Structure formats: C-alpha cells, structure tokens
Amino acid sequence: MGILSSFKTRKMTRILKEKLSLDLSGKEPSAYYYVDGKPVLRVHITNVHGSAPLSVGAANELKNSLGLDEVGLSRLYRCPMKGKDFENHIRDMGWV
C-alpha cells in the first residue's frame, strides 16, 4: 500500500474546496483553479459517498491534474501545504 491509497475522498474534496477555493459540486465534481483571474488547470475528483478512500487511479489522476508528485499531494492532504504554497508551486512550474 502506497501513499496514494490512504487518501479519503470526502477529506480530499474538503481540502480542495477550502485550501484551493475550488467549487467542486455536481455528479462529476470538477472545477478550474484560477490564478490572477485566469483558469490555469482543471481539477476533477471522483464523487464517492461516505468515507471511502480514493482509488489509486483516481488519486493519480488528481495528482497529475494538480501538477504534484505523491509527496506534494500528501503534503496538501496532511496540511503542511497551504493554498498560497500551491499557488507558488503553480507559478514555479511556469503554468501562469
């Protein structure tokens, strides 16, 4: 079992909404992440009810859409990475 198999869907959705200010809702939750008023990336997360963990495939898709590696996604999930840290990461990658 790797890092990616330990993320709970409901908690990850809450983190994405609170830290990254994403408006994830609907049957297929997805939203754009904006920097300086411009959409930079589209984030999609599996809509699973309850406290089921994200599948490894869904966690990989989320990790890739956020431009993070496993450690970065874990930092976002476990709280050392704040919203401003993520924005700086996006800027460092040259996506803005």
Secondary structure, DSSP 8 states (H G I E B T S, - for coil): --GGGG-BHHHHHHHHHHHS-----TTTTEEEEEETTEEEEEEE-----SS-B--HHHHHHHHHHHT--HHHHHHHHHSSS-HHHHHHHHHHTT--
